[in-house]
Amino acid sequence: MEVYIEVTYIINALIILLTIEILCFLLNQQLQLKEIIKYVIAYNISFLFLFIDFFQGFLLVYDFLLTFYFFKKLVYIYYPLYVFIYISILVFVDVMLPSSTIFQGILIVEGIKWYSLFALSFMMICIFYFYISFCQYKIKDKHMVDVCFFGIKCLGFIDTGNKVYYHGYPVVFINESLIKDYKKIDVIQIETASAIENIDIIEIDKMSIQGKEISHVYAGMISSKEYDCILNSDLLGGLL
């Protein structure tokens, strides 16, 4: 059996990449390109298990530890979904490649043949499809609205997953680069996908969203490279 290590490594990396993209798509999570590359490299270290005689199912243990390291308390959501998607794609590609075999959860590809190239092309199309679809989903008009506060105009992203409240009031998040000097009234802890962070809370007397004005809005100051303002969908009585 003639096995090309490079082809095996690339195909498994593409399987993991597609798995992560589908995972983000299903959980409505946004990841930067460097984060995706980091996850692919970390999870694809399992490729080395081909050369080490571990017990059956060691890949599941490794993936669990890695998922716990990256996502902490949210491991109970990310891990089972990641494993389900990964195994589904793995089995599907194995069926598409008659000369391949699954060993220790790794797809071993024998030689470079036309159907190997077809499998690579198919996965690349799927990767681009999910990436483009996800990006389009993020910037749909109905999820981006005009926001104005303190005389600052910006675009706000309506995040249906934002369930942060302060004294029973929905909290919006503002990029700290927009407001250089602000008066902190409190500090709260929020749980993100990778860590628990301390967030400064300020009070905004008046905020305009799509021309509709609301008063006494609590906002958390964050450092974000994607959005200037992240809104809570419960603002304006949930009409956003």
GUKE-304564 format. One record per residue (C-alpha): z, y, x; residue in three letters. Coordinates in nm, 2 decimals, always signed. Example, Ala and Ser with C-alpha at 12.3 -4.5 7.8 and 13.67 -1.06 7.14 Angstrom:
% GUKE-304564
<zati><w>+0.78</w><v>-0.45</v><u>+1.23</u><r>ALA</r></zati>
<zati><w>+0.71</w><v>-0.11</v><u>+1.37</u><r>SER</r></zati>
***
This chain:
% GUKE-304564
<zati><w>+0.00</w><v>+0.00</v><u>+0.00</u><r>MET</r></zati>
<zati><w>-0.12</w><v>+0.32</v><u>+0.16</u><r>GLU</r></zati>
<zati><w>+0.10</w><v>+0.62</v><u>+0.06</u><r>VAL</r></zati>
<zati><w>+0.03</w><v>+0.98</v><u>+0.14</u><r>TYR</r></zati>
<zati><w>+0.36</w><v>+1.15</v><u>+0.19</u><r>ILE</r></zati>
<zati><w>+0.21</w><v>+1.50</v><u>+0.14</u><r>GLU</r></zati>
<zati><w>+0.05</w><v>+1.41</v><u>-0.20</u><r>VAL</r></zati>
<zati><w>+0.37</w><v>+1.24</v><u>-0.32</u><r>THR</r></zati>
<zati><w>+0.58</w><v>+1.54</v><u>-0.22</u><r>TYR</r></zati>
<zati><w>+0.34</w><v>+1.79</v><u>-0.39</u><r>ILE</r></zati>
<zati><w>+0.31</w><v>+1.60</v><u>-0.71</u><r>ILE</r></zati>
<zati><w>+0.69</w><v>+1.56</v><u>-0.74</u><r>ASN</r></zati>
<zati><w>+0.73</w><v>+1.93</v><u>-0.66</u><r>ALA</r></zati>
<zati><w>+0.49</w><v>+2.01</v><u>-0.94</u><r>LEU</r></zati>
<zati><w>+0.67</w><v>+1.78</v><u>-1.18</u><r>ILE</r></zati>
<zati><w>+1.00</w><v>+1.96</v><u>-1.11</u><r>ILE</r></zati>
<zati><w>+0.83</w><v>+2.30</v><u>-1.14</u><r>LEU</r></zati>
<zati><w>+0.69</w><v>+2.21</v><u>-1.48</u><r>LEU</r></zati>
<zati><w>+1.03</w><v>+2.07</v><u>-1.58</u><r>THR</r></zati>
<zati><w>+1.20</w><v>+2.40</v><u>-1.49</u><r>ILE</r></zati>
<zati><w>+0.94</w><v>+2.61</v><u>-1.67</u><r>GLU</r></zati>
<zati><w>+0.97</w><v>+2.41</v><u>-1.99</u><r>ILE</r></zati>
<zati><w>+1.35</w><v>+2.42</v><u>-1.96</u><r>LEU</r></zati>
<zati><w>+1.35</w><v>+2.80</v><u>-1.93</u><r>CYS</r></zati>
<zati><w>+1.10</w><v>+2.82</v><u>-2.22</u><r>PHE</r></zati>
<zati><w>+1.32</w><v>+2.61</v><u>-2.45</u><r>LEU</r></zati>
<zati><w>+1.64</w><v>+2.79</v><u>-2.36</u><r>LEU</r></zati>
<zati><w>+1.48</w><v>+3.14</v><u>-2.36</u><r>ASN</r></zati>
<zati><w>+1.59</w><v>+3.20</v><u>-2.00</u><r>GLN</r></zati>
<zati><w>+1.41</w><v>+3.44</v><u>-1.76</u><r>GLN</r></zati>
<zati><w>+1.39</w><v>+3.34</v><u>-1.40</u><r>LEU</r></zati>
<zati><w>+1.25</w><v>+3.53</v><u>-1.11</u><r>GLN</r></zati>
<zati><w>+0.98</w><v>+3.36</v><u>-0.90</u><r>LEU</r></zati>
<zati><w>+1.21</w><v>+3.33</v><u>-0.60</u><r>LYS</r></zati>
<zati><w>+1.48</w><v>+3.16</v><u>-0.82</u><r>GLU</r></zati>
<zati><w>+1.22</w><v>+2.91</v><u>-0.95</u><r>ILE</r></zati>
<zati><w>+1.11</w><v>+2.83</v><u>-0.59</u><r>ILE</r></zati>
<zati><w>+1.47</w><v>+2.79</v><u>-0.49</u><r>LYS</r></zati>
<zati><w>+1.54</w><v>+2.54</v><u>-0.77</u><r>TYR</r></zati>
<zati><w>+1.22</w><v>+2.34</v><u>-0.70</u><r>VAL</r></zati>
<zati><w>+1.30</w><v>+2.31</v><u>-0.33</u><r>ILE</r></zati>
<zati><w>+1.66</w><v>+2.21</v><u>-0.40</u><r>ALA</r></zati>
<zati><w>+1.58</w><v>+1.95</v><u>-0.66</u><r>TYR</r></zati>
<zati><w>+1.28</w><v>+1.82</v><u>-0.46</u><r>ASN</r></zati>
<zati><w>+1.52</w><v>+1.73</v><u>-0.17</u><r>ILE</r></zati>
<zati><w>+1.56</w><v>+1.41</v><u>-0.37</u><r>SER</r></zati>
<zati><w>+1.22</w><v>+1.32</v><u>-0.21</u><r>PHE</r></zati>
<zati><w>+1.43</w><v>+1.21</v><u>+0.10</u><r>LEU</r></zati>
<zati><w>+1.59</w><v>+0.94</v><u>-0.11</u><r>PHE</r></zati>
<zati><w>+1.27</w><v>+0.74</v><u>-0.05</u><r>LEU</r></zati>
<zati><w>+1.39</w><v>+0.69</v><u>+0.31</u><r>PHE</r></zati>
<zati><w>+1.76</w><v>+0.62</v><u>+0.23</u><r>ILE</r></zati>
<zati><w>+1.88</w><v>+0.31</v><u>+0.06</u><r>ASP</r></zati>
<zati><w>+2.11</w><v>+0.45</v><u>-0.22</u><r>PHE</r></zati>
<zati><w>+2.22</w><v>+0.28</v><u>-0.53</u><r>PHE</r></zati>
<zati><w>+2.01</w><v>+0.28</v><u>-0.84</u><r>GLN</r></zati>
<zati><w>+2.06</w><v>+0.60</v><u>-1.04</u><r>GLY</r></zati>
<zati><w>+2.17</w><v>+0.81</v><u>-0.75</u><r>PHE</r></zati>
<zati><w>+1.91</w><v>+1.07</v><u>-0.84</u><r>LEU</r></zati>
<zati><w>+2.09</w><v>+1.13</v><u>-1.17</u><r>LEU</r></zati>
<zati><w>+2.42</w><v>+1.19</v><u>-0.98</u><r>VAL</r></zati>
<zati><w>+2.24</w><v>+1.43</v><u>-0.74</u><r>TYR</r></zati>
<zati><w>+2.08</w><v>+1.62</v><u>-1.02</u><r>ASP</r></zati>
<zati><w>+2.41</w><v>+1.65</v><u>-1.20</u><r>PHE</r></zati>
<zati><w>+2.59</w><v>+1.79</v><u>-0.89</u><r>LEU</r></zati>
<zati><w>+2.30</w><v>+2.03</v><u>-0.82</u><r>LEU</r></zati>
<zati><w>+2.29</w><v>+2.15</v><u>-1.18</u><r>THR</r></zati>
<zati><w>+2.67</w><v>+2.19</v><u>-1.18</u><r>PHE</r></zati>
<zati><w>+2.64</w><v>+2.40</v><u>-0.86</u><r>TYR</r></zati>
<zati><w>+2.37</w><v>+2.63</v><u>-1.00</u><r>PHE</r></zati>
<zati><w>+2.48</w><v>+2.66</v><u>-1.37</u><r>PHE</r></zati>
<zati><w>+2.86</w><v>+2.59</v><u>-1.36</u><r>LYS</r></zati>
<zati><w>+3.00</w><v>+2.55</v><u>-1.71</u><r>LYS</r></zati>
<zati><w>+2.66</w><v>+2.54</v><u>-1.87</u><r>LEU</r></zati>
<zati><w>+2.59</w><v>+2.21</v><u>-1.71</u><r>VAL</r></zati>
<zati><w>+2.64</w><v>+2.03</v><u>-2.04</u><r>TYR</r></zati>
<zati><w>+2.33</w><v>+2.21</v><u>-2.17</u><r>ILE</r></zati>
<zati><w>+2.10</w><v>+2.23</v><u>-1.87</u><r>TYR</r></zati>
<zati><w>+2.16</w><v>+1.88</v><u>-1.73</u><r>TYR</r></zati>
<zati><w>+2.07</w><v>+1.65</v><u>-2.02</u><r>PRO</r></zati>
<zati><w>+1.78</w><v>+1.87</v><u>-2.11</u><r>LEU</r></zati>
<zati><w>+1.65</w><v>+1.88</v><u>-1.75</u><r>TYR</r></zati>
<zati><w>+1.68</w><v>+1.50</v><u>-1.72</u><r>VAL</r></zati>
<zati><w>+1.51</w><v>+1.44</v><u>-2.05</u><r>PHE</r></zati>
<zati><w>+1.21</w><v>+1.67</v><u>-1.96</u><r>ILE</r></zati>
<zati><w>+1.19</w><v>+1.54</v><u>-1.60</u><r>TYR</r></zati>
<zati><w>+1.18</w><v>+1.17</v><u>-1.70</u><r>ILE</r></zati>
<zati><w>+0.93</w><v>+1.24</v><u>-1.98</u><r>SER</r></zati>
<zati><w>+0.69</w><v>+1.41</v><u>-1.75</u><r>ILE</r></zati>
<zati><w>+0.75</w><v>+1.15</v><u>-1.48</u><r>LEU</r></zati>
<zati><w>+0.66</w><v>+0.86</v><u>-1.71</u><r>VAL</r></zati>
<zati><w>+0.36</w><v>+1.05</v><u>-1.84</u><r>PHE</r></zati>
<zati><w>+0.22</w><v>+1.12</v><u>-1.50</u><r>VAL</r></zati>
<zati><w>+0.30</w><v>+0.76</v><u>-1.39</u><r>ASP</r></zati>
<zati><w>+0.09</w><v>+0.63</v><u>-1.69</u><r>VAL</r></zati>
<zati><w>-0.20</w><v>+0.87</v><u>-1.59</u><r>MET</r></zati>
<zati><w>-0.20</w><v>+0.74</v><u>-1.23</u><r>LEU</r></zati>
<zati><w>-0.25</w><v>+0.36</v><u>-1.23</u><r>PRO</r></zati>
<zati><w>-0.19</w><v>+0.34</v><u>-0.86</u><r>SER</r></zati>
<zati><w>+0.15</w><v>+0.52</v><u>-0.87</u><r>SER</r></zati>
<zati><w>+0.50</w><v>+0.37</v><u>-0.91</u><r>THR</r></zati>
<zati><w>+0.84</w><v>+0.51</v><u>-0.98</u><r>ILE</r></zati>
<zati><w>+1.11</w><v>+0.44</v><u>-0.72</u><r>PHE</r></zati>
<zati><w>+1.46</w><v>+0.59</v><u>-0.72</u><r>GLN</r></zati>
<zati><w>+1.33</w><v>+0.84</v><u>-0.98</u><r>GLY</r></zati>
<zati><w>+1.05</w><v>+0.96</v><u>-0.74</u><r>ILE</r></zati>
<zati><w>+0.68</w><v>+0.91</v><u>-0.82</u><r>LEU</r></zati>
<zati><w>+0.51</w><v>+0.74</v><u>-0.53</u><r>ILE</r></zati>
<zati><w>+0.13</w><v>+0.80</v><u>-0.52</u><r>VAL</r></zati>
<zati><w>-0.10</w><v>+0.56</v><u>-0.34</u><r>GLU</r></zati>
<zati><w>-0.39</w><v>+0.73</v><u>-0.18</u><r>GLY</r></zati>
<zati><w>-0.59</w><v>+1.03</v><u>-0.29</u><r>ILE</r></zati>
<zati><w>-0.83</w><v>+0.94</v><u>-0.57</u><r>LYS</r></zati>
<zati><w>-1.01</w><v>+1.13</v><u>-0.85</u><r>TRP</r></zati>
<zati><w>-0.74</w><v>+1.06</v><u>-1.10</u><r>TYR</r></zati>
<zati><w>-0.48</w><v>+1.19</v><u>-0.86</u><r>SER</r></zati>
<zati><w>-0.67</w><v>+1.52</v><u>-0.85</u><r>LEU</r></zati>
<zati><w>-0.70</w><v>+1.51</v><u>-1.22</u><r>PHE</r></zati>
<zati><w>-0.32</w><v>+1.47</v><u>-1.26</u><r>ALA</r></zati>
<zati><w>-0.26</w><v>+1.76</v><u>-1.02</u><r>LEU</r></zati>
<zati><w>-0.51</w><v>+1.98</v><u>-1.22</u><r>SER</r></zati>
<zati><w>-0.36</w><v>+1.88</v><u>-1.55</u><r>PHE</r></zati>
<zati><w>-0.01</w><v>+1.97</v><u>-1.43</u><r>MET</r></zati>
<zati><w>-0.13</w><v>+2.30</v><u>-1.28</u><r>MET</r></zati>
<zati><w>-0.29</w><v>+2.39</v><u>-1.62</u><r>ILE</r></zati>
<zati><w>+0.04</w><v>+2.31</v><u>-1.80</u><r>CYS</r></zati>
<zati><w>+0.24</w><v>+2.52</v><u>-1.54</u><r>ILE</r></zati>
<zati><w>+0.01</w><v>+2.82</v><u>-1.59</u><r>PHE</r></zati>
<zati><w>+0.02</w><v>+2.77</v><u>-1.97</u><r>TYR</r></zati>
<zati><w>+0.40</w><v>+2.77</v><u>-1.99</u><r>PHE</r></zati>
<zati><w>+0.43</w><v>+3.05</v><u>-1.74</u><r>TYR</r></zati>
<zati><w>+0.18</w><v>+3.28</v><u>-1.92</u><r>ILE</r></zati>
<zati><w>+0.31</w><v>+3.19</v><u>-2.27</u><r>SER</r></zati>
<zati><w>+0.67</w><v>+3.26</v><u>-2.16</u><r>PHE</r></zati>
<zati><w>+0.57</w><v>+3.60</v><u>-2.01</u><r>CYS</r></zati>
<zati><w>+0.38</w><v>+3.69</v><u>-2.32</u><r>GLN</r></zati>
<zati><w>+0.68</w><v>+3.58</v><u>-2.53</u><r>TYR</r></zati>
<zati><w>+0.91</w><v>+3.81</v><u>-2.33</u><r>LYS</r></zati>
<zati><w>+0.69</w><v>+4.12</v><u>-2.38</u><r>ILE</r></zati>
<zati><w>+0.60</w><v>+4.09</v><u>-2.74</u><r>LYS</r></zati>
<zati><w>+0.61</w><v>+4.43</v><u>-2.91</u><r>ASP</r></zati>
<zati><w>+0.87</w><v>+4.31</v><u>-3.16</u><r>LYS</r></zati>
<zati><w>+1.11</w><v>+4.24</v><u>-2.87</u><r>HIS</r></zati>
<zati><w>+1.06</w><v>+4.57</v><u>-2.69</u><r>MET</r></zati>
<zati><w>+1.17</w><v>+4.89</v><u>-2.85</u><r>VAL</r></zati>
<zati><w>+1.21</w><v>+5.26</v><u>-2.76</u><r>ASP</r></zati>
<zati><w>+1.57</w><v>+5.35</v><u>-2.67</u><r>VAL</r></zati>
<zati><w>+1.72</w><v>+5.69</v><u>-2.59</u><r>CYS</r></zati>
<zati><w>+2.07</w><v>+5.78</v><u>-2.48</u><r>PHE</r></zati>
<zati><w>+2.22</w><v>+6.06</v><u>-2.27</u><r>PHE</r></zati>
<zati><w>+1.87</w><v>+6.21</v><u>-2.28</u><r>GLY</r></zati>
<zati><w>+1.73</w><v>+5.91</v><u>-2.10</u><r>ILE</r></zati>
<zati><w>+1.43</w><v>+5.73</v><u>-2.25</u><r>LYS</r></zati>
<zati><w>+1.36</w><v>+5.37</v><u>-2.17</u><r>CYS</r></zati>
<zati><w>+1.24</w><v>+5.04</v><u>-2.32</u><r>LEU</r></zati>
<zati><w>+1.50</w><v>+4.81</v><u>-2.46</u><r>GLY</r></zati>
<zati><w>+1.47</w><v>+4.43</v><u>-2.48</u><r>PHE</r></zati>
<zati><w>+1.61</w><v>+4.28</v><u>-2.80</u><r>ILE</r></zati>
<zati><w>+1.80</w><v>+3.97</v><u>-2.68</u><r>ASP</r></zati>
<zati><w>+1.88</w><v>+3.73</v><u>-2.96</u><r>THR</r></zati>
<zati><w>+2.09</w><v>+3.54</v><u>-2.71</u><r>GLY</r></zati>
<zati><w>+2.32</w><v>+3.84</v><u>-2.64</u><r>ASN</r></zati>
<zati><w>+2.64</w><v>+3.75</v><u>-2.82</u><r>LYS</r></zati>
<zati><w>+2.88</w><v>+3.97</v><u>-2.62</u><r>VAL</r></zati>
<zati><w>+3.12</w><v>+4.19</v><u>-2.83</u><r>TYR</r></zati>
<zati><w>+3.39</w><v>+4.44</v><u>-2.74</u><r>TYR</r></zati>
<zati><w>+3.67</w><v>+4.48</v><u>-2.99</u><r>HIS</r></zati>
<zati><w>+3.43</w><v>+4.33</v><u>-3.25</u><r>GLY</r></zati>
<zati><w>+3.14</w><v>+4.56</v><u>-3.17</u><r>TYR</r></zati>
<zati><w>+2.81</w><v>+4.44</v><u>-3.02</u><r>PRO</r></zati>
<zati><w>+2.76</w><v>+4.53</v><u>-2.66</u><r>VAL</r></zati>
<zati><w>+2.43</w><v>+4.65</v><u>-2.51</u><r>VAL</r></zati>
<zati><w>+2.36</w><v>+4.62</v><u>-2.14</u><r>PHE</r></zati>
<zati><w>+2.22</w><v>+4.91</v><u>-1.94</u><r>ILE</r></zati>
<zati><w>+2.08</w><v>+4.90</v><u>-1.59</u><r>ASN</r></zati>
<zati><w>+2.33</w><v>+5.09</v><u>-1.37</u><r>GLU</r></zati>
<zati><w>+2.04</w><v>+5.25</v><u>-1.19</u><r>SER</r></zati>
<zati><w>+1.98</w><v>+5.47</v><u>-1.50</u><r>LEU</r></zati>
<zati><w>+2.32</w><v>+5.62</v><u>-1.50</u><r>ILE</r></zati>
<zati><w>+2.46</w><v>+5.72</v><u>-1.16</u><r>LYS</r></zati>
<zati><w>+2.79</w><v>+5.86</v><u>-1.27</u><r>ASP</r></zati>
<zati><w>+2.96</w><v>+5.71</v><u>-1.57</u><r>TYR</r></zati>
<zati><w>+3.31</w><v>+5.69</v><u>-1.71</u><r>LYS</r></zati>
<zati><w>+3.44</w><v>+5.34</v><u>-1.73</u><r>LYS</r></zati>
<zati><w>+3.67</w><v>+5.27</v><u>-2.02</u><r>ILE</r></zati>
<zati><w>+3.73</w><v>+4.90</v><u>-1.96</u><r>ASP</r></zati>
<zati><w>+3.61</w><v>+4.59</v><u>-1.77</u><r>VAL</r></zati>
<zati><w>+3.52</w><v>+4.26</v><u>-1.93</u><r>ILE</r></zati>
<zati><w>+3.41</w><v>+3.92</v><u>-1.81</u><r>GLN</r></zati>
<zati><w>+3.08</w><v>+3.77</v><u>-1.92</u><r>ILE</r></zati>
<zati><w>+2.94</w><v>+3.43</v><u>-1.84</u><r>GLU</r></zati>
<zati><w>+2.58</w><v>+3.42</v><u>-1.71</u><r>THR</r></zati>
<zati><w>+2.37</w><v>+3.11</v><u>-1.63</u><r>ALA</r></zati>
<zati><w>+2.50</w><v>+3.10</v><u>-1.28</u><r>SER</r></zati>
<zati><w>+2.84</w><v>+3.27</v><u>-1.26</u><r>ALA</r></zati>
<zati><w>+3.11</w><v>+3.47</v><u>-1.43</u><r>ILE</r></zati>
<zati><w>+3.07</w><v>+3.85</v><u>-1.38</u><r>GLU</r></zati>
<zati><w>+3.30</w><v>+4.15</v><u>-1.43</u><r>ASN</r></zati>
<zati><w>+3.11</w><v>+4.42</v><u>-1.62</u><r>ILE</r></zati>
<zati><w>+3.21</w><v>+4.78</v><u>-1.66</u><r>ASP</r></zati>
<zati><w>+3.22</w><v>+4.91</v><u>-2.02</u><r>ILE</r></zati>
<zati><w>+3.13</w><v>+5.26</v><u>-2.12</u><r>ILE</r></zati>
<zati><w>+3.10</w><v>+5.43</v><u>-2.46</u><r>GLU</r></zati>
<zati><w>+2.78</w><v>+5.61</v><u>-2.56</u><r>ILE</r></zati>
<zati><w>+2.84</w><v>+5.87</v><u>-2.83</u><r>ASP</r></zati>
<zati><w>+2.49</w><v>+5.85</v><u>-2.97</u><r>LYS</r></zati>
<zati><w>+2.20</w><v>+5.61</v><u>-2.91</u><r>MET</r></zati>
<zati><w>+1.85</w><v>+5.62</v><u>-3.07</u><r>SER</r></zati>
<zati><w>+1.67</w><v>+5.29</v><u>-3.12</u><r>ILE</r></zati>
<zati><w>+1.32</w><v>+5.32</v><u>-3.26</u><r>GLN</r></zati>
<zati><w>+1.41</w><v>+5.66</v><u>-3.41</u><r>GLY</r></zati>
<zati><w>+1.72</w><v>+5.52</v><u>-3.58</u><r>LYS</r></zati>
<zati><w>+2.04</w><v>+5.68</v><u>-3.45</u><r>GLU</r></zati>
<zati><w>+2.37</w><v>+5.49</v><u>-3.41</u><r>ILE</r></zati>
<zati><w>+2.71</w><v>+5.63</v><u>-3.29</u><r>SER</r></zati>
<zati><w>+2.98</w><v>+5.50</v><u>-3.07</u><r>HIS</r></zati>
<zati><w>+2.79</w><v>+5.22</v><u>-2.89</u><r>VAL</r></zati>
<zati><w>+2.97</w><v>+5.01</v><u>-2.62</u><r>TYR</r></zati>
<zati><w>+2.75</w><v>+4.94</v><u>-2.32</u><r>ALA</r></zati>
<zati><w>+2.80</w><v>+4.71</v><u>-2.02</u><r>GLY</r></zati>
<zati><w>+2.66</w><v>+4.83</v><u>-1.68</u><r>MET</r></zati>
<zati><w>+2.46</w><v>+4.56</v><u>-1.50</u><r>ILE</r></zati>
<zati><w>+2.22</w><v>+4.53</v><u>-1.21</u><r>SER</r></zati>
<zati><w>+1.88</w><v>+4.41</v><u>-1.34</u><r>SER</r></zati>
<zati><w>+1.53</w><v>+4.40</v><u>-1.19</u><r>LYS</r></zati>
<zati><w>+1.37</w><v>+4.31</v><u>-1.52</u><r>GLU</r></zati>
<zati><w>+1.51</w><v>+4.53</v><u>-1.79</u><r>TYR</r></zati>
<zati><w>+1.64</w><v>+4.89</v><u>-1.82</u><r>ASP</r></zati>
<zati><w>+1.83</w><v>+4.81</v><u>-2.14</u><r>CYS</r></zati>
<zati><w>+1.92</w><v>+4.48</v><u>-2.31</u><r>ILE</r></zati>
<zati><w>+2.01</w><v>+4.52</v><u>-2.68</u><r>LEU</r></zati>
<zati><w>+2.22</w><v>+4.31</v><u>-2.91</u><r>ASN</r></zati>
<zati><w>+2.03</w><v>+4.18</v><u>-3.21</u><r>SER</r></zati>
<zati><w>+2.34</w><v>+4.26</v><u>-3.43</u><r>ASP</r></zati>
<zati><w>+2.29</w><v>+4.63</v><u>-3.38</u><r>LEU</r></zati>
<zati><w>+2.19</w><v>+4.82</v><u>-3.69</u><r>LEU</r></zati>
<zati><w>+2.33</w><v>+4.54</v><u>-3.90</u><r>GLY</r></zati>
<zati><w>+2.11</w><v>+4.28</v><u>-3.75</u><r>GLY</r></zati>
<zati><w>+1.79</w><v>+4.46</v><u>-3.84</u><r>LEU</r></zati>
<zati><w>+1.65</w><v>+4.47</v><u>-3.49</u><r>LEU</r></zati>
***
